[in-house]
Amino acid sequence: MPLPPEGSEPRNEMLDPHRRDERRAAAIELSGRLAQKGIEVSANEDSAELADLLSAVEEFESAVIAAGGDLMINSPESADPQDSRFVIPARKPGESIADYRERITAATDALEQSG
């Protein structure tokens, strides 16, 4: 049986039998870090996509701070945010991680352009 193509996930898993466990552990950690920021995701989602999402969330938070916003007052759970632009967009039901990340990036860009 030939090896899967170089750099493919099936090949990587064949060469490193612990890779799947490592990716699962990373997804659990990332989903926990996102949950602390008020972002609901599943640990069953792709760890690379979760890492990209976490980066986008952190960039959004940096833009909020740079614009003078307070992350505690403008959290997703806030009943009375300081400015609705400072509240990270909520994930839509059924929305992919990639699409959600794009919406967060667009919100970050809008904050940076307005500030």
Secondary structure by P-SEA (a helix, b strand, c coil): ccccccccaaaaaaaccaaaaaaaaaaaaaaaaaaaacbbbbccccaaaaaaaaaaaaaaaaaaaaacccccccccccccccccccccccccccccaaaaaaaaaaaaaaaaaac
